Amino acid sequence: MEVSVNLYGEARKYGKKASFALRVPAGTSVADVLAYLKAPEAEPLAIVLNGMHVAPTHPLAEEDVLSIFSMAAFGAEFPAAEGGS
């Protein structure tokens, strides 16, 4: 299957181009693509799939659009979200 990958900010260092098509086997997850791109697991990245924030374990489907943003582009660390409301 084929997915589109868009890299933003510092995440661009993981690809030869900022946007490219990638052929992957069925059952591939976002984490598999991150591993293919050699993005360190500790790298603070925001992952958006078809306009929705997803976890790295999320599976990909044909014609998905995967956008990866470097959180370092924001210049600060974000505090952990607190539970409750």
PyMOL commands that set and color helices and strands:
alter all, ss='L'
color gray80, all
select helices_A, chain A and resi 9-14+30-36+71-74
alter helices_A, ss='H'
color red, helices_A
select strands_A, chain A and resi 2-8+19-23+45-49+52-53+65-70
alter strands_A, ss='S'
color yellow, strands_A
deselect
rebuild
show_as cartoon
